[in-house]
Amino acid sequence: MTLHKLWQRLVQTARLSCGVPDYDVYVAHLRAHHPERKIPTYAEFFRDRQTARYKGTGGRCC
């Protein structure tokens, strides 16, 4: 595993441990499973995930 790949994994792990899913994984999921949906900006995605985490309004779509 390269140093860059290791760094990406560590960042992803830190974000997930704080409750912030990976934006790139989310976009890939939308493109594969929900092509009719608009791809949110990172700011929209982040705001939505924060709302879902702290207000209890979100969840998994699939």
N, CA, C and O atoms as a CHARMM CRD file, in Angstrom:
* protein
*
  248
    1    1 MET  N      0.85600  -1.17400   0.00000 PROA 1      0.00000
    2    1 MET  CA     0.00000   0.00000   0.00000 PROA 1      0.00000
    3    1 MET  C      0.90300   1.24000   0.00000 PROA 1      0.00000
    4    1 MET  O      1.83500   1.34800   0.79700 PROA 1      0.00000
    5    2 THR  N      0.60500   2.16100  -0.90600 PROA 2      0.00000
    6    2 THR  CA     1.42300   3.36800  -0.98700 PROA 2      0.00000
    7    2 THR  C      1.09100   4.31400   0.15600 PROA 2      0.00000
    8    2 THR  O      0.05500   4.19200   0.81000 PROA 2      0.00000
    9    3 LEU  N      1.97700   5.24200   0.37500 PROA 3      0.00000
   10    3 LEU  CA     1.77200   6.22200   1.44100 PROA 3      0.00000
   11    3 LEU  C      0.52200   7.05800   1.17800 PROA 3      0.00000
   12    3 LEU  O     -0.23800   7.35100   2.10000 PROA 3      0.00000
   13    4 HSD  N      0.31000   7.44200  -0.08500 PROA 4      0.00000
   14    4 HSD  CA    -0.87200   8.23800  -0.44000 PROA 4      0.00000
   15    4 HSD  C     -2.16100   7.46200  -0.16300 PROA 4      0.00000
   16    4 HSD  O     -3.11300   8.02000   0.38400 PROA 4      0.00000
   17    5 LYS  N     -2.19600   6.19600  -0.53200 PROA 5      0.00000
   18    5 LYS  CA    -3.38900   5.36000  -0.30600 PROA 5      0.00000
   19    5 LYS  C     -3.62500   5.18000   1.19900 PROA 5      0.00000
   20    5 LYS  O     -4.76500   5.21700   1.66400 PROA 5      0.00000
   21    6 LEU  N     -2.55800   4.98900   1.94000 PROA 6      0.00000
   22    6 LEU  CA    -2.67300   4.86500   3.39400 PROA 6      0.00000
   23    6 LEU  C     -3.24700   6.14500   3.99300 PROA 6      0.00000
   24    6 LEU  O     -4.12200   6.09100   4.85800 PROA 6      0.00000
   25    7 TRP  N     -2.75500   7.29600   3.53300 PROA 7      0.00000
   26    7 TRP  CA    -3.26000   8.58400   4.01500 PROA 7      0.00000
   27    7 TRP  C     -4.75500   8.71700   3.71700 PROA 7      0.00000
   28    7 TRP  O     -5.51200   9.16000   4.58100 PROA 7      0.00000
   29    8 GLN  N     -5.19100   8.34300   2.51600 PROA 8      0.00000
   30    8 GLN  CA    -6.61100   8.41100   2.15100 PROA 8      0.00000
   31    8 GLN  C     -7.45300   7.53600   3.08100 PROA 8      0.00000
   32    8 GLN  O     -8.53000   7.94600   3.51500 PROA 8      0.00000
   33    9 ARG  N     -6.97400   6.35800   3.37900 PROA 9      0.00000
   34    9 ARG  CA    -7.69800   5.45500   4.28500 PROA 9      0.00000
   35    9 ARG  C     -7.79000   6.03900   5.69900 PROA 9      0.00000
   36    9 ARG  O     -8.83200   5.94300   6.34800 PROA 9      0.00000
   37   10 LEU  N     -6.71300   6.63200   6.16100 PROA 10     0.00000
   38   10 LEU  CA    -6.72800   7.23400   7.49400 PROA 10     0.00000
   39   10 LEU  C     -7.70600   8.40500   7.56600 PROA 10     0.00000
   40   10 LEU  O     -8.43000   8.55200   8.55100 PROA 10     0.00000
   41   11 VAL  N     -7.72900   9.24000   6.52000 PROA 11     0.00000
   42   11 VAL  CA    -8.66700  10.36200   6.47600 PROA 11     0.00000
   43   11 VAL  C    -10.09900   9.83900   6.44600 PROA 11     0.00000
   44   11 VAL  O    -10.95900  10.34300   7.16800 PROA 11     0.00000
   45   12 GLN  N    -10.35800   8.83600   5.61900 PROA 12     0.00000
   46   12 GLN  CA   -11.69800   8.25500   5.53600 PROA 12     0.00000
   47   12 GLN  C    -12.11700   7.67200   6.88600 PROA 12     0.00000
   48   12 GLN  O    -13.25700   7.86200   7.30900 PROA 12     0.00000
   49   13 THR  N    -11.23300   6.98100   7.55300 PROA 13     0.00000
   50   13 THR  CA   -11.53300   6.40600   8.86200 PROA 13     0.00000
   51   13 THR  C    -11.84000   7.49700   9.88000 PROA 13     0.00000
   52   13 THR  O    -12.77800   7.36800  10.66700 PROA 13     0.00000
   53   14 ALA  N    -11.06100   8.56100   9.86900 PROA 14     0.00000
   54   14 ALA  CA   -11.30000   9.66200  10.80400 PROA 14     0.00000
   55   14 ALA  C    -12.65800  10.30800  10.54300 PROA 14     0.00000
   56   14 ALA  O    -13.39900  10.60000  11.48200 PROA 14     0.00000
   57   15 ARG  N    -12.98300  10.53000   9.28200 PROA 15     0.00000
   58   15 ARG  CA   -14.28800  11.13300   8.95300 PROA 15     0.00000
   59   15 ARG  C    -15.43000  10.23500   9.37500 PROA 15     0.00000
   60   15 ARG  O    -16.40900  10.70600   9.95400 PROA 15     0.00000
   61   16 LEU  N    -15.31600   8.94400   9.09300 PROA 16     0.00000
   62   16 LEU  CA   -16.38300   8.01900   9.47400 PROA 16     0.00000
   63   16 LEU  C    -16.53700   7.94100  10.99300 PROA 16     0.00000
   64   16 LEU  O    -17.65300   7.81300  11.49700 PROA 16     0.00000
   65   17 SER  N    -15.43100   8.01600  11.71700 PROA 17     0.00000
   66   17 SER  CA   -15.52500   7.95200  13.17600 PROA 17     0.00000
   67   17 SER  C    -16.19100   9.19600  13.74700 PROA 17     0.00000
   68   17 SER  O    -16.73000   9.16300  14.85300 PROA 17     0.00000
   69   18 CYS  N    -16.15500  10.29000  12.99700 PROA 18     0.00000
   70   18 CYS  CA   -16.83800  11.52700  13.40900 PROA 18     0.00000
   71   18 CYS  C    -18.25200  11.59500  12.85500 PROA 18     0.00000
   72   18 CYS  O    -18.97200  12.55600  13.12200 PROA 18     0.00000
   73   19 GLY  N    -18.65700  10.59800  12.09400 PROA 19     0.00000
   74   19 GLY  CA   -20.00100  10.57200  11.54300 PROA 19     0.00000
   75   19 GLY  C    -20.15800  11.28500  10.22100 PROA 19     0.00000
   76   19 GLY  O    -21.27900  11.61500   9.83200 PROA 19     0.00000
   77   20 VAL  N    -19.06400  11.53400   9.51700 PROA 20     0.00000
   78   20 VAL  CA   -19.12800  12.19800   8.21700 PROA 20     0.00000
   79   20 VAL  C    -18.74900  11.17400   7.14700 PROA 20     0.00000
   80   20 VAL  O    -17.57100  10.85400   6.99100 PROA 20     0.00000
   81   21 PRO  N    -19.73900  10.65700   6.40500 PROA 21     0.00000
   82   21 PRO  CA   -19.42700   9.68800   5.36100 PROA 21     0.00000
   83   21 PRO  C    -18.57100  10.29600   4.26000 PROA 21     0.00000
   84   21 PRO  O    -18.49900  11.51700   4.11800 PROA 21     0.00000
   85   22 ASP  N    -17.93500   9.44900   3.49600 PROA 22     0.00000
   86   22 ASP  CA   -17.05100   9.88100   2.42400 PROA 22     0.00000
   87   22 ASP  C    -17.86700  10.38300   1.23400 PROA 22     0.00000
   88   22 ASP  O    -18.70100   9.65100   0.70200 PROA 22     0.00000
   89   23 TYR  N    -17.63700  11.60600   0.82100 PROA 23     0.00000
   90   23 TYR  CA   -18.38300  12.23800  -0.26400 PROA 23     0.00000
   91   23 TYR  C    -18.21800  11.47700  -1.57600 PROA 23     0.00000
   92   23 TYR  O    -19.19700  11.26500  -2.29200 PROA 23     0.00000
   93   24 ASP  N    -17.00300  11.06700  -1.89800 PROA 24     0.00000
   94   24 ASP  CA   -16.76000  10.36700  -3.15900 PROA 24     0.00000
   95   24 ASP  C    -17.51400   9.03700  -3.22000 PROA 24     0.00000
   96   24 ASP  O    -18.03300   8.66800  -4.27400 PROA 24     0.00000
   97   25 VAL  N    -17.57700   8.32700  -2.11300 PROA 25     0.00000
   98   25 VAL  CA   -18.32000   7.07100  -2.05600 PROA 25     0.00000
   99   25 VAL  C    -19.81400   7.34900  -2.22800 PROA 25     0.00000
  100   25 VAL  O    -20.51500   6.60700  -2.91500 PROA 25     0.00000
  101   26 TYR  N    -20.29200   8.41700  -1.60100 PROA 26     0.00000
  102   26 TYR  CA   -21.70200   8.79500  -1.71900 PROA 26     0.00000
  103   26 TYR  C    -22.05700   9.14000  -3.16000 PROA 26     0.00000
  104   26 TYR  O    -23.10000   8.71200  -3.65500 PROA 26     0.00000
  105   27 VAL  N    -21.21000   9.90300  -3.83900 PROA 27     0.00000
  106   27 VAL  CA   -21.45600  10.27100  -5.23400 PROA 27     0.00000
  107   27 VAL  C    -21.47000   9.02400  -6.11200 PROA 27     0.00000
  108   27 VAL  O    -22.32800   8.89400  -6.98500 PROA 27     0.00000
  109   28 ALA  N    -20.54100   8.11700  -5.89400 PROA 28     0.00000
  110   28 ALA  CA   -20.51200   6.87000  -6.66500 PROA 28     0.00000
  111   28 ALA  C    -21.78300   6.06500  -6.44500 PROA 28     0.00000
  112   28 ALA  O    -22.32400   5.48000  -7.38300 PROA 28     0.00000
  113   29 HSD  N    -22.26200   6.03400  -5.19600 PROA 29     0.00000
  114   29 HSD  CA   -23.50500   5.32900  -4.88500 PROA 29     0.00000
  115   29 HSD  C    -24.68500   5.96200  -5.61500 PROA 29     0.00000
  116   29 HSD  O    -25.50800   5.25400  -6.19600 PROA 29     0.00000
  117   30 LEU  N    -24.77100   7.28900  -5.58900 PROA 30     0.00000
  118   30 LEU  CA   -25.86900   7.96200  -6.28400 PROA 30     0.00000
  119   30 LEU  C    -25.83200   7.66800  -7.78100 PROA 30     0.00000
  120   30 LEU  O    -26.86800   7.37900  -8.37800 PROA 30     0.00000
  121   31 ARG  N    -24.67700   7.73800  -8.37800 PROA 31     0.00000
  122   31 ARG  CA   -24.56000   7.48500  -9.81600 PROA 31     0.00000
  123   31 ARG  C    -24.94000   6.05400 -10.17600 PROA 31     0.00000
  124   31 ARG  O    -25.54500   5.81400 -11.22000 PROA 31     0.00000
  125   32 ALA  N    -24.58600   5.10900  -9.31700 PROA 32     0.00000
  126   32 ALA  CA   -24.86900   3.70300  -9.60000 PROA 32     0.00000
  127   32 ALA  C    -26.31300   3.31000  -9.31300 PROA 32     0.00000
  128   32 ALA  O    -26.90500   2.53700 -10.06600 PROA 32     0.00000
  129   33 HSD  N    -26.88500   3.83400  -8.23300 PROA 33     0.00000
  130   33 HSD  CA   -28.19200   3.36500  -7.78500 PROA 33     0.00000
  131   33 HSD  C    -29.32300   4.37700  -7.94000 PROA 33     0.00000
  132   33 HSD  O    -30.49300   3.99500  -7.93200 PROA 33     0.00000
  133   34 HSD  N    -28.99900   5.63900  -8.07800 PROA 34     0.00000
  134   34 HSD  CA   -30.02100   6.68800  -8.17100 PROA 34     0.00000
  135   34 HSD  C    -29.63500   7.71400  -9.23700 PROA 34     0.00000
  136   34 HSD  O    -29.46600   8.89100  -8.91600 PROA 34     0.00000
  137   35 PRO  N    -29.49400   7.29600 -10.49100 PROA 35     0.00000
  138   35 PRO  CA   -29.01700   8.22000 -11.53100 PROA 35     0.00000
  139   35 PRO  C    -29.94700   9.40800 -11.77500 PROA 35     0.00000
  140   35 PRO  O    -29.52800  10.41600 -12.34400 PROA 35     0.00000
  141   36 GLU  N    -31.19300   9.29500 -11.35200 PROA 36     0.00000
  142   36 GLU  CA   -32.14800  10.39600 -11.54600 PROA 36     0.00000
  143   36 GLU  C    -31.95300  11.53400 -10.54100 PROA 36     0.00000
  144   36 GLU  O    -32.45500  12.63700 -10.75500 PROA 36     0.00000
  145   37 ARG  N    -31.24400  11.28200  -9.47100 PROA 37     0.00000
  146   37 ARG  CA   -31.04100  12.30700  -8.44200 PROA 37     0.00000
  147   37 ARG  C    -29.91300  13.26600  -8.81400 PROA 37     0.00000
  148   37 ARG  O    -28.94600  12.89600  -9.48000 PROA 37     0.00000
  149   38 LYS  N    -30.07200  14.50600  -8.36400 PROA 38     0.00000
  150   38 LYS  CA   -29.04000  15.52400  -8.54200 PROA 38     0.00000
  151   38 LYS  C    -27.88800  15.23300  -7.58200 PROA 38     0.00000
  152   38 LYS  O    -28.11200  14.88000  -6.42400 PROA 38     0.00000
  153   39 ILE  N    -26.66700  15.38000  -8.06500 PROA 39     0.00000
  154   39 ILE  CA   -25.49300  15.19000  -7.21200 PROA 39     0.00000
  155   39 ILE  C    -25.30800  16.47300  -6.39500 PROA 39     0.00000
  156   39 ILE  O    -25.12500  17.54700  -6.96800 PROA 39     0.00000
  157   40 PRO  N    -25.35600  16.36900  -5.06300 PROA 40     0.00000
  158   40 PRO  CA   -25.20000  17.57400  -4.24500 PROA 40     0.00000
  159   40 PRO  C    -23.74800  18.05000  -4.23100 PROA 40     0.00000
  160   40 PRO  O    -22.82100  17.27400  -4.46600 PROA 40     0.00000
  161   41 THR  N    -23.57500  19.32100  -3.95700 PROA 41     0.00000
  162   41 THR  CA   -22.22400  19.83000  -3.75200 PROA 41     0.00000
  163   41 THR  C    -21.70200  19.25600  -2.44200 PROA 41     0.00000
  164   41 THR  O    -22.46700  18.71000  -1.64700 PROA 41     0.00000
  165   42 TYR  N    -20.40000  19.38300  -2.22200 PROA 42     0.00000
  166   42 TYR  CA   -19.86000  18.88100  -0.95500 PROA 42     0.00000
  167   42 TYR  C    -20.49300  19.61000   0.22900 PROA 42     0.00000
  168   42 TYR  O    -20.78200  18.99800   1.25800 PROA 42     0.00000
  169   43 ALA  N    -20.70600  20.91700   0.08000 PROA 43     0.00000
  170   43 ALA  CA   -21.31000  21.69300   1.17500 PROA 43     0.00000
  171   43 ALA  C    -22.73500  21.20200   1.47000 PROA 43     0.00000
  172   43 ALA  O    -23.11600  21.08000   2.63500 PROA 43     0.00000
  173   44 GLU  N    -23.51400  20.92400   0.43400 PROA 44     0.00000
  174   44 GLU  CA   -24.87200  20.40300   0.63500 PROA 44     0.00000
  175   44 GLU  C    -24.83300  19.03100   1.29300 PROA 44     0.00000
  176   44 GLU  O    -25.60100  18.74300   2.21100 PROA 44     0.00000
  177   45 PHE  N    -23.92600  18.19200   0.80800 PROA 45     0.00000
  178   45 PHE  CA   -23.75800  16.85500   1.36800 PROA 45     0.00000
  179   45 PHE  C    -23.38700  16.92400   2.84900 PROA 45     0.00000
  180   45 PHE  O    -23.97500  16.23100   3.67900 PROA 45     0.00000
  181   46 PHE  N    -22.40800  17.76600   3.16900 PROA 46     0.00000
  182   46 PHE  CA   -21.94700  17.89800   4.54500 PROA 46     0.00000
  183   46 PHE  C    -23.06900  18.38900   5.45500 PROA 46     0.00000
  184   46 PHE  O    -23.27200  17.84900   6.54300 PROA 46     0.00000
  185   47 ARG  N    -23.79800  19.41500   5.01100 PROA 47     0.00000
  186   47 ARG  CA   -24.90700  19.96400   5.79100 PROA 47     0.00000
  187   47 ARG  C    -25.98700  18.90700   6.02700 PROA 47     0.00000
  188   47 ARG  O    -26.51900  18.79000   7.13100 PROA 47     0.00000
  189   48 ASP  N    -26.30500  18.13900   4.98300 PROA 48     0.00000
  190   48 ASP  CA   -27.30900  17.08100   5.10200 PROA 48     0.00000
  191   48 ASP  C    -26.87500  16.00700   6.09600 PROA 48     0.00000
  192   48 ASP  O    -27.67500  15.55800   6.91700 PROA 48     0.00000
  193   49 ARG  N    -25.62100  15.60100   6.02200 PROA 49     0.00000
  194   49 ARG  CA   -25.11900  14.56900   6.93900 PROA 49     0.00000
  195   49 ARG  C    -25.08500  15.07300   8.37700 PROA 49     0.00000
  196   49 ARG  O    -25.39300  14.32000   9.30100 PROA 49     0.00000
  197   50 GLN  N    -24.71500  16.33300   8.57800 PROA 50     0.00000
  198   50 GLN  CA   -24.72000  16.90500   9.92700 PROA 50     0.00000
  199   50 GLN  C    -26.13100  16.97000  10.48500 PROA 50     0.00000
  200   50 GLN  O    -26.36100  16.65100  11.65100 PROA 50     0.00000
  201   51 THR  N    -27.07600  17.38300   9.65100 PROA 51     0.00000
  202   51 THR  CA   -28.48100  17.43400  10.07400 PROA 51     0.00000
  203   51 THR  C    -28.96800  16.03900  10.42700 PROA 51     0.00000
  204   51 THR  O    -29.62200  15.84600  11.45200 PROA 51     0.00000
  205   52 ALA  N    -28.65200  15.07000   9.58400 PROA 52     0.00000
  206   52 ALA  CA   -29.08000  13.69200   9.83300 PROA 52     0.00000
  207   52 ALA  C    -28.48400  13.16900  11.13400 PROA 52     0.00000
  208   52 ALA  O    -29.15000  12.45300  11.88200 PROA 52     0.00000
  209   53 ARG  N    -27.25300  13.51900  11.39900 PROA 53     0.00000
  210   53 ARG  CA   -26.60200  13.01100  12.60800 PROA 53     0.00000
  211   53 ARG  C    -27.15100  13.64900  13.88100 PROA 53     0.00000
  212   53 ARG  O    -27.42500  12.94800  14.85500 PROA 53     0.00000
  213   54 TYR  N    -27.31000  14.95300  13.88200 PROA 54     0.00000
  214   54 TYR  CA   -27.65500  15.64700  15.10700 PROA 54     0.00000
  215   54 TYR  C    -29.15200  15.88400  15.30800 PROA 54     0.00000
  216   54 TYR  O    -29.59000  16.13900  16.43000 PROA 54     0.00000
  217   55 LYS  N    -29.91600  15.80600  14.26600 PROA 55     0.00000
  218   55 LYS  CA   -31.36200  16.00600  14.38900 PROA 55     0.00000
  219   55 LYS  C    -32.13200  14.69800  14.28800 PROA 55     0.00000
  220   55 LYS  O    -33.33200  14.65800  14.56000 PROA 55     0.00000
  221   56 GLY  N    -31.44500  13.62700  13.89700 PROA 56     0.00000
  222   56 GLY  CA   -32.10500  12.33500  13.80500 PROA 56     0.00000
  223   56 GLY  C    -33.09200  12.23400  12.65300 PROA 56     0.00000
  224   56 GLY  O    -34.05100  11.46500  12.72800 PROA 56     0.00000
  225   57 THR  N    -32.87000  13.00700  11.57500 PROA 57     0.00000
  226   57 THR  CA   -33.81400  13.00000  10.46500 PROA 57     0.00000
  227   57 THR  C    -33.34100  12.15800   9.29800 PROA 57     0.00000
  228   57 THR  O    -34.08500  11.97500   8.33400 PROA 57     0.00000
  229   58 GLY  N    -32.14800  11.65100   9.35600 PROA 58     0.00000
  230   58 GLY  CA   -31.60300  10.94200   8.18800 PROA 58     0.00000
  231   58 GLY  C    -31.48800   9.46800   8.41700 PROA 58     0.00000
  232   58 GLY  O    -31.77800   8.95100   9.49600 PROA 58     0.00000
  233   59 GLY  N    -31.06500   8.81300   7.38900 PROA 59     0.00000
  234   59 GLY  CA   -30.83900   7.39600   7.45300 PROA 59     0.00000
  235   59 GLY  C    -30.38100   6.92500   6.09600 PROA 59     0.00000
  236   59 GLY  O    -30.16900   7.71500   5.17600 PROA 59     0.00000
  237   60 ARG  N    -30.23900   5.66000   5.99400 PROA 60     0.00000
  238   60 ARG  CA   -29.79600   5.11800   4.72900 PROA 60     0.00000
  239   60 ARG  C    -30.94800   5.07000   3.74100 PROA 60     0.00000
  240   60 ARG  O    -32.09900   4.84500   4.11600 PROA 60     0.00000
  241   61 CYS  N    -30.62500   5.28300   2.48500 PROA 61     0.00000
  242   61 CYS  CA   -31.66200   5.23500   1.46200 PROA 61     0.00000
  243   61 CYS  C    -31.86800   3.81300   0.97500 PROA 61     0.00000
  244   61 CYS  O    -32.95100   3.48000   0.49300 PROA 61     0.00000
  245   62 CYS  N    -30.86200   2.97500   1.08800 PROA 62     0.00000
  246   62 CYS  CA   -30.95700   1.60200   0.55300 PROA 62     0.00000
  247   62 CYS  C    -30.64800   0.59700   1.64200 PROA 62     0.00000
  248   62 CYS  O    -30.67400  -0.60900   1.39500 PROA 62     0.00000
